[in-house]
Amino acid sequence: MTAMFCMVPGVYGQPSVSAINVHMVSEDGRPLPGVIVEGTSQAGIICRTITDNLGRGTLRGCSNDSTTLHISAHLQGYMPAATDINAKDETNLEIALSPEVDVQQSVTVESSPQSVLAESSSSETKLPVASAKYSPLRPNTVVEALPLVPGVIRTPAGRVQISGRDEEHSSLLINSVVVNDPATGGFGLSVPIDTVDLLKVMQSPYLAQYGSFTAGVVSAETRPGGEKWEYSLNDPFPDWRIRSWHLEGVRDASPRLNLGGPLIKNHLYFVEGFEYLVDNAQVRTLPHPVNETRSNAVNSFTQIDAVPDSRNAITATFHFAPHSIEYANLNYFDPQPVTPNADYEENTGTIAHRFSIGRGLLTSIFAGTRVATNVYGQSQSAMVLSPVGNSGSYYSQQGREATRFQWIETWSPANVRWHGQHALQIGGILAHAEDQGTAVGHDVSIVNSSGQLLRRISFAGSGTFSVSDFEPAVYAQDHWVVDKHLAIDAGLRYETQTLTYTSRFAPRGGLAWSPLGDGSTVIRGGLGIFYDSIPLQTYAFSSYPEQVVTTYDGNGNITDGPRRYLNLTSESPSRCLFIHQGRRDGNFAPYSVAWNIEGERVVNQYFSLRLRYLHADARNQLTLTPQTSTSESALVLAGSGALQTHQFEFTSRLGAEKERQFFFSYVRQFAGGDITDASAYLGDFPFPVVRSQITARTTGEIPNRFLLWGTTKLPWRMHIWPRVEYRNGFTWQPVDQFQNYISLVSAAQPRYPAYFTADLRVGKDFTMATKHAVRISLTFRNLTDHNNPLQVHNNSGDPLYGSFFGNYGRHLLADFDFLF
């Protein structure tokens, strides 16, 4: 048995190393917590770290007069490993320890990839952050980089779709803390991409530690500070808008400042990622100058790491993100006077303590999240909906403040050797969430294409709400490595939300089989039950203003109403054996039963490929439908919806070096079922018409998607980052002149035309002094000038019904970065 080291050079060469990142794994690839790693020179031990529950640690203060540094690693029950490295070149180490055996064995050091049995059954994709942030997408935040992941896409409204489902069905984790908006479940403005060290997307991961999702998990781990102060300034100059060779102002600006270093050498470290984002997004379906959605944001992420001794590590972070949007959701049918404005304040603070006890690791995290929102129209005038375009002012005004406080405890004991090796983990979460605010509605008129009144919606009640929820969860899981061919995951999670009067049990299991035992070919599979976290706005619905609807014949005569619709929340019994429900209204428990199977083949260090099939059946999904009778009318919020997802994925990687790698993927997807306005009506920008439930494909379902992207390094310190995407167009739903969905039971789902784009980013670095450089980049969007329509006339009362229009043609963007 051998101990394996894999050294990965940094992106930019440095004259000396301030910090060395260490990743400790067992020989089956499982992360090893509690490993003592020491760096020794002729002067003795000069740096030390102990790995966390991910097997990661950072050796700080390793600078010395000699270029050679002796690294040793020790963990009880494992054979020690040691090697000498060039301290001026190596900044990342991956070390695999062999368990102790009765017969004395020699320990050798060799380059080897991490074992593929590390995480056996989770369907996960790790996104190379260094390449992603320089891709033609030009992402500023974690969320903006996600469309580079197979099976993940962003809709025209900017919402993330994972496996064809909206983002409130997924969980966003920053350093193991859920940061979704407690009120709506949305992702919000995520942390700056420059602060992230590890980013991965898991579609139905079969580990019990993950909860509050039915579609997927986005997990980001931020980077700590080092022993030397480092600085970078990205894109300090704005992009200007030029029309007919005349300067028309700023199109967008995204200056990003990053700095980090030691506050107290070897003990206290600081990192700051700050960006100021201005985006005057042009809507090509409207005339200049009334065609801009304007957004401004401050996005700051601060991290402080304290290392008092080799057994303790403390990390404190604070995410501060106030932002505003003017003319939100601007489009041809909703010009600027009809659109809302929105102001947000999003803050998250965390304190994490990692304590090594014996051979195990105890992790304690306390976190608080606050999201304050204010949405309002451009004036107090009534909103008018027409098949050919809307007028007036946005009808809804909302103000709310939502908070969530979490206490997370995780215990990872030493691995147990019994018929193989068991890596156990036990955890618990106590969370408390609150949501309070007001919602006010103004009159809405629905007219036909000739301007004749068909329906009027008015609102009764002030809409003041205040709800709170207690959300405990506990879990236990075991990663059992039977031998070099087989690893098994098994776990059970229990969770509840007091607002729902439900108790939910989530058994999960998976396996990985390496038929050759060398990890070159691996078959994975898993099965589990997953539960959504119910956003608090769901239970604020009963306090929303009630709609009063009056219907007319087009000549001013009333044909129905005024009819007042009560806001009712119904009881929704579930047939799932793992859900225990109280007999109460609002006893919602949306869940998904999902399974996957995949095969991965590493042909050589330059080429690997993966085939994956994912199947998910979602039940008890939230639905909102209008119901009428002779005695009563109501908007009924229930949990009776169903959705189904089938997804086939082919992914390949070409290239061994991080600066010369390309990724290709093809995704074949089906995602459809019961479609209602529940999430939209309970979100930040509700539409006034609550439509009847239909059966259709989801907005983010893409039957076929081809994606190629990557990076390559050229001579003369140049880089190119191409991105090519071809896919089916998004779905769209036809509506009638009353703005209700038209049923498509016997017709094919209408879609936008096929989408194609070829983008390219080219950058060159210029050296300034010994340690500094400037990078100038040019980004070419839609090189082929392919016609990708932006909107469709979807109202059957529109004379242009069914026709597409608008396009973002070929255009050029420039970036200027300082690298210190």
N, C-alpha and C positions, 0 to 999 in steps of 0.2 A: 504494500500500500504506500502511496506517496503523498506528500504535501505539494500542492500546486500553486504557483504564483503566476499571475497574468498582469504584466505591466502595460499600461496604456499611456502614451505620451500626451501632454496637454496640447491644446490647439495652437497656442503661441509659445515658442521657446522663451525661457527666462534664464537669467544668469545664475540664480539660485532658487531653491525651493523653500517656501515659507510654511507649507502644510502638505501632508501626504494623506490622502484619503485611502482608508483600508476597508476592504469588504471580506469578512470572515465567513466561510461556509464549511459544512461537513463535506466529505467526499461524495455524498449523494447530491450535493448542491444546496442543502438546507441552510439558511442563515444561522449563524452561531452567535447568540448573545453572551455577554459576560467574558469574552476573550480578552486577556491582558496582552497588549501589543506594546513592545518597547523598542526604541531606537537608541543605539549605543555607538559612541565614538571612542577615541582614545581617552577622552576625558571622563568616560563612564556613561551612565544613562542620561541622555539629554532630552528625551521626549517620551511620553507614555500616554496611552489611551485605553479605554475599555469599550467594547462594542455594544451597541444598543440592540433592541429587539429585532432590527432588520439586519443585524450582523455588521453594521457600519460604525466606523470610528474615524477620527482625524488625529494624526500625529502632528502636534504643533511645536514650534520652537526647535526644529531639527537642524537649523543652520549651524554649521561648524566650519572650521578651517579646512577639514579634509573633505574631499568629494565623495568618499566612501562611507556609507552608513550601514551598520549592522542591524537588521530587523529580526526580532524574535517574537514568537506568539506562543502563549501558554493557556491551556484550559484543562481543568481536572477531568480525567477520563479520556483525554486525547493525547496523542504523541506531540511533543513540542516541535515547532518548525522554525528554521532560521535561514537567513540568506543575507548577502551583501548587495546593496544597490548603489547606483550612482545618484547621490543626493541632488545633483544639479539637473538631472534629466527626468527622474521618475517622480510622478505626482499622484499616481493611482496604483494601488495594489489589490489584487484579489488572491486570497490565501485559502486553501482548502486543507483542513486538518484531518488526519486519519485517527480512528479510535485506537486506544491502547490494546495491544495483543500480548499474549503470554510469551511469545518468542520474540527476542530482540530483532528489530528490523532497522535497516538503514533508511534515512530520510533524504530524499533527493528533491531538487527544485527543478521544475520544468514548466514551460508555458502550456497552458491548457485552458479551454473555455469553461465557464461554469457548467456544472452538470445540469442536464435537461430535466432531471427529476426534482429540481428545487421547488417548483410550484406545479404540482402534478396536473391538476384538473382545471385550473382557472383559464378561461379564455381571455388572454390579455395581450395587449400590444403596447410595447414600450416605444415612445416617440423620442428619437434623438433630438434633444432640445437644441443643441448647438447648431444643427442643420436646419431645424424647423424655424428658428427665429430669423434666419436669413433667407427663407424661402420667398418666392414671389407673393405669398399671402401677406408678408410684412406684418406678422402678428405682434401686437403690443402686450397682450394678456394671454393667459393659459387657454381660455375659451376660444380665442381667435385662432389658435394653432390646431384645434381639434379636427377640422375637416381633412387634415393630412392622414387621419386614421381610417382604415377601411371600416365601413359600416357606420361612420359618423358624418353628418352633413349639417349645414346651417341653411335654414329656410330664408326666403327673401326678407322676412321680418326679423332675421337675426337670431332666431331660436335654434338651439342645438337639438338635433335629432339623433338618438342612438338606437340602432336596430329598428328604425322607422317610427320611434316613439319620442314624444316631446320631453324636454329636459326635466320637467317636474317628476318624471318617472325614474330619474337617475339621481345618483348621489355625488356631490362634488366634495372631495376631501382635500384639505390643505394640512399637511403634517398630521394626518389621521383624524382631523376634526371636520365634522360636517358643517359646511358654510352656506348651504342653500338658504334662500329667503324663507324664514319661518312662516310667513303669511301666504306666499304663492308657490313656494317650491322652486322658483327660478334660480338660475346661477348668478345673476347680477354681474357686477363688474369684478372680475376675478383678479388675482394678484399679477403683477408684472411678470412677463415671460423671462426677463433677465434674472430674476431672483430664484428661478427654479433649477434644481439639480436633476431631479428624476420626475418624469411625467408618463403615466400609463393609463390606458383605458381598458377596463375589464367588462366584457359583456357576459352577464350572469356568472360572476365568480363563485366557485363552490367552496368558499371558506366562510365559516360561521361568524368570523369577526366583522364581516360586511353586512350592513342592514340599510333600511330606508330606501329601497329601490326595487323596481321590477324590470328595468331595462338594462342599466349598466352603472358602473362606478368609474368616475374620473378621479385619479389620485395623483397629487403633486407633492413632492418633498422639496423644500427650499434648501438653499446652500448656506453653510455657515461661513463666518469670516476666517481669514488666515492670519499667519504670523507677520505678514507684510501688508501695508496699506496699498490697496489697488483701486484704481479709478477708471471709469469709462463714461463717455458722453456720446450718446447715439442720436443721430438725426436732429442736430440742434437747430437747423434752419427749416422754415416752413416750405411747403409746396404751394406755388403760386398758381392761380387760375388765369389763363391767358385766352382771350377771345378775340379773334380777328386781329391778332398781333398787338392787342392792348391788354394791359394788366388790369384784372378785375378783382383783385384782392386775394386773400388766403384761401386755398382749397382745404388744406389740412396741415396740422403740425403735431409732432409727437416727440418733443425732446425728452430723452431718458437719461437720468443720471444714476450711476451705480458706484457705490464705494463701500469698502470694507477693510477691516484690519483689527489689530489688537488694541484694546483699551488698557489691559494689564497683561503683559507678556506671559504666555502659557496658562492663563487663567480666565481672561475675560475678552470676548470678541464681539465685534459690531459689524452689521451689514445693513445697508440702506439701498432700496431700489425705489426711485422716484420718477414719475412720468407725468407730464402735463399734456393732455390729449385734446386737440381741437379738430373737429371734423365738420366741415360745411359740405355735406354730401349732396351732390347734384342729382336730381331726379330727371332723367332724360325724357320723360313723357309729359313734362310741363315746360312752359316757356320761361326763359330768363327774363327778369331776375327773381321771379316768385317760385323758384324750383329748388330751394335748399332746405334740407333738414340740418339744423345746427346743434352740435353737442359740444359740451365742455366738461372736462373731468380732471380731477387731481387723483392720482393713484399712487399711494405710498405704502411700502411694506418695509417694516423695521424688524430686525432680529438681533437679539443679544444672547450669546452663548457663554455660560459660566462653567468652568471645570475646576471645582474646589480641590478634588483629589481624584485618584484613579477609580474610586467606587461610585462617584456621584457626577452627574451632569445635569445642568439646568438650562433650559431654553425658553426665552420669552419672545413673543412676536406681537406685532400690532399692525393691522391692515386698516388704513384710513382712505376712504374712497368716496368723497362727495362728487356728484356729477349731475348734469342737467341736460335736458333735451328740449329743443324748441322745434315745433312742427313735427311731432313724432308721427311715424307711419304715413308720411306724405306720399301721395301718388296721384295719378290722373283723376281718379274718381273722388279723392279727398284733397282738394287744394288747401293751401295754408290756412284760410279762415276756419276750415272744418276740423283741423287737426288739433290735438291736445299738446300742452306743454307738461313736462314732468321734472321735478326736482327730487334727488335721492341723496341720502346719507347712509353709507354702508361702512360699518366698523366691526372688526373682529379682533379680540385680544386673547392670547393664550399663554399659559405657563405650563411647561412640561418638566417633570423631574424623573430622571432615570437613575435607579439605585441598584447596584449589584449586590445580591444577597447570596453568599455561597457560590454556586454554579449557575444561579438563575438571575433573572432580571425583572425588576418591578418598575413599571412605567405608570406615572400618575400625571393626568392632564386636566387642567381646569380651563375652560374657554367660555367666552361670552360674545354673542353676535347681536348687533342692533342694525335694523334696516328701517329707516324713516322715509316715507314717500308722500309726495304732494302732486296730484294730477289735476289739471284745470284747463278749461277751454280758452279760446282767444277772446271771447265776449260772453254775454248772457243771452244772446239771441237763440231762437229755437233752431234745432238741427233738422234739415230737410233731406230725406233720402229719395233719390230718383234713379231709374234704370240707366240714365245717361250721365250721371254725375251728381254728387252731393253738394249742399250749400248750407249756409247758416254757420253755427258754431257747435263744437263738440258738446255733447249733452251731459256728460258726467263730471262731477268734481269729487275727488277723493283725497283724504288725508289720513295716514295711519302710521303707527309705530309698532314694530314687531321686534321682540327680543327672544333669544334662546341662550340659556346657560347650561353648560355640560360639565360633568365630572366623570372622567374616564379612568378606570383602573385596569391594567393588564399585567398578568403574571406569566412569565415564560420560564419554567423550571429547566434544570439541566436535562439533556436528552436521556431517555430511559432505554436501556438495552434489554430487550426481551423479544425473542424471535425476530430479530432485526433491530431497528432503531426507531424510537418514538419521540417526536418533537411535539410537546403539549403546549397548549396556550389556553388560559382561562381569563375571561374579561367581564367587566360590568360597566354599564353606563347609567347615570342618573341625569336626566335633562328636564328642564322646566322652560316652557315657552309661553309668551303672552302676545296678544295682538289687540290693539285698541285704536279706534278712529271714527271717522264719519264718512258717509257717502251721500251725495245729493244728486238728484237727476232733474234735468230740465226737459221741456217738451220736445217731442220728436214727431215730425210729420212725414208720412210716406205718400209719395205722389207717383203718378204714371209718367210716361215719357212726354205727355202733353201738359204736365203740370197740374192735373186734376187730383184733388185730395182723395186718397183711398183709405188712410188709417192715421189715427193720431194716438200717440203714446204719451201719457203724462205720469207723474210719479207722486205718490203720497207717502209722507213720513220723512223724518230727518235722517234716518239711517245711521244712528249712533250704535257702535258695537264695542264689546269688550269681552274677550275670551281668553282662557288660560288652559294649559295642558301640562300634565306630568307624564314623562316618557322614559320609563326604565327599561333596561334590556340586560340580559346576561347571556353568555355563550361559553362553550367549551369545544375545542377542536384538537384533533390528533393527526399529525402527518407521519405515517408509518412507512418507513423504507424497509420493505421485506428483504430485498437483496438488490444486486446491481441491475436487475431486470424490472422490478416492480415496486411502485410506491402507491400508497392508498391514503386518501383524505377522508375523514369522517368528522362530522360536527353537528351540534344542535344549538339553535339560538331561540331564546324566548324574549318576546318584546310585547309592549302594550302602549296604548295612548288612552289616558283616562277619559278624554272627550268621546272616544269611540265605544267605550264599554265592551272592548274586545280583548282577548288574550290570544296571542298568536305563537305557534311553535313552528320552527323552520328547520326540519332535518335536511342535511346536505351530505353528499358523498361523491367521490370521484376517484379516478385511478390514472396512473401513467405506466405504460408498459414499453420497455426498451428491449425488443427481441434480440438484438445483438449484444446488449449489455455495455456498449461503448457510447451510447447517447447519440449516435449518428441518425438513428431512426427511432421515433417515439410515437406511440399511439396514446392519445388522451381521451378521456370521456368523463362525464359527470351528470348528476341529476340533483335538483334541489327545488325548494319552495322559497319564494321571495315575496316580501310585502312592501307596499308603498307606505311612506309616511304621509299622513293626511295633512295638507296645508291648513293653517288656522282660518284662512278666509272661507273655507268650506263651512265652518260653524258660525261665521259672521253673516252668512247668507240670509238667515232667518230675520236679521235686523236690517237688511237692505231696504231702501224705499220700494214700495210695491207698485207695480205697473197698473195703470188704468187705461184700457185699450178701447177705442171707439172706431168702428169701421163704417165707411161711407161708400156710396155707389158711384162716385166720380162726379156727381152733380150736386153735391152738398147735402144729400139725404142720408140719414143714419140707417144702416141696415143691421147693425149689431152693437150692443153696448149702450152706455159705457159699461165695460166689464172689468172688474177689479180682480187682479191675479194675486192670490196670497203666495207668500214665500214659504213653502212647506218642505221640510226635511223628513223623508220617510224611513221606515224600518226596512232593512235590507238583509234578510237571512242568507247565510252562506251554507253551501253543501260540503265545504272543505272540512275534513275530519280533524285538521290541525288548528282550527279556529274555534274558540269558545266565545259566544256572543251573548250579551245581555239583551233582553227584550225591550229595546229602547229605540226611539227614532235617532237616526244618525249613527247606527252601529256599523259603520263602514269598515271593511277590511279588504281593500284591493290586493289581489295576490296574483302570482304567476308561477306556473309549474314549467320549468325549463330544463332542457337537456342538450348536451352537445357531444359531438365526437369529432376528433381531428387527428391528422397525421402530419408529422413534421420530419423533414429529411434535410440533414446538413451534408451536402455533397462534398464540399471542401470549405476551406476558410474563405473562399471568394463567393460561394453560392449556396443558398439554402432556400427551401420552399416549404409552404404549409398549406394544407387543405383543411377546411373547417366547415362543419354543418351545425347550425344552431336552430332549435325549435322551441318556441315559447307559447304557452296558452295562458292568457291573462283573463281573469274573471273578477267579478264584483267591482268593475270599474265605475267610476263616478259618471253619472248621467244627469242632465238637466233638460227637462222637457215640459212644454206647456200642456196642461190637461184641463178640459172643460166638461161641465155637466149642466143639467138644467138648474141646479141649485148653487153650484160653486165652481170657480175657476182658480187654477193655481199653477205656479211654476214649481215643479216637483224635483227636488234634488234626491237622487237615489243612487244605489250601488248595484245596478243590474246590467251594466255593459260588459261586453266581451271583445277581446282583440286577440289576434293570432299572428305570430311572426315565424316565417321560414327564411333562413339566410344561409346561403352557400358562399364561401369565401376562398379565394386563391390568392396567396401572398408570396412574393419572392424577394430576396435580397441579393444584390450583386455588388461585390466589393468587400475587401477586408478592412481597409483603413476608413476611419471616421470621416476623413476629408475627401474620400473617393468612394462613395456608396450611392447606390440607386435602389429604390423600392418600387415594385410594381404590384398592383392588386386589382383583382376583378371581384366584384360582389354582385351576386344574384339574390334578389330580395323580394319577399312578399310580406306586406304588413297591412292588415285591414280588419274591419269588424264594425262595431257600433260607434258611430261618430255623433257627438253632441257638442253643445257649446259650454259645457261645464267649466273647463279650465279657462276659456276665453272670458266668460261672464264674471268669473271670480278673480280675474287677473287685473293688471294695472290699467289696461285699455279695453274695457268691455264694449261690445257692440250692442246697441239697444234692443235688437230683435232677437228673442230666444227662439231658435228654430227647432222643429221637430227632429227626433232622432232618425238617422238614416244608416244604412249599411254601405260602407265605401272603403276605399283605400285611405291610409293615413296621409297627411300632408307631406311627411318626409320619406315616404316609401319610394325607393328608386329600384325598379326591376333590374336594371343593368348599369353598372358603373365601373369604368376603367380609369385607373389613376396611376400615373408615373411621376415620381419626383425624386430629388436627391441632390447631391453636391459633388463637384469634382474640383480638384486643385490644379491650376495650370502654372506654367512658368511665369516668371516676372511677378510673383506674388499676386496672382489673379485667381479668382474663384468664379464659378458659374453655378447657379441653382435653377434648374429647369423644373417646370410643373406642367403636365399635360393631363387634361381630364375630359372624358367623354361619358355621358350618361343620358338616360331618359329624362324628359322634362318633369317638373313637379306636377302633381295632380291639381285640378281645380274643380270646384263644385258649382254647377249651374243653379241659379236662383230665379224665382219668378218676380213679378212686379211688386208683390208684398214682401220681398226680401227673404222668402222661405226657400229652403232647399227643394230642388226638384228630384224626385226619386229616380234612381238609375238602375233599378233591379234588373231590367232586361237589356240594358245598354252598357257598352264598354266605358270604363272610367276615362273621362277626358283628361288630357295632359297637354302641357306646353310642348312645343317642338323639342327635338333632341338638342342637348346642350353640349357645346364643345369650346374649349379654350386651350390655347398654348401660351404659357407665360414663361418669361425668362428674366432672371436677375443676374447681373454681371457686376463683380466688385474687384477693385484693385487696392492693395495696401501700399502706402507710401511711408517710408521710415522717416521719423522726425526725432533726432537725437538717438541715444542708444536704446532707451526703453520705451519709446513712444512711437505711435504710428497713426496714420489717418487712412480711413477706408472710404473710398468714393464708390457708390453703387448706383446702377441704373436698372430700373425694373420696367420691362416691356409687358404689357397686359394685352391679351387677345391678339397675338401676333398675326393670325390669319384673318382678323377682322370678321370672324364668324358672326352671323346674326343670331343672337340669343335674346328672344323677346322678353320683355320685362312685365307686361300685363296683358290681360285678355278681357274682352267684353263678355262678362259671364251672366248678364241679366237677360232673360228671354224677352223682356220688353224693350231692349235696346235694339235699334235698327241695325247696329253693327255686331249683333250677338255672334259670338264664336270667333271673332277675328282678333289676332294678336298684334301688338305694337310695342315700340320702344326697343332700344338696344344700347349697350355700352360697347362702343367700337374700340379699335386699337388706340392705346394711349401709353404715355411714358411718364414715369415717376423717378425722382432722384433722391438719394440719401447721402448724408455726410456724417461719418462717425469718427470720434476721437478714441483711440485705444491707448490707455496709459499703462 
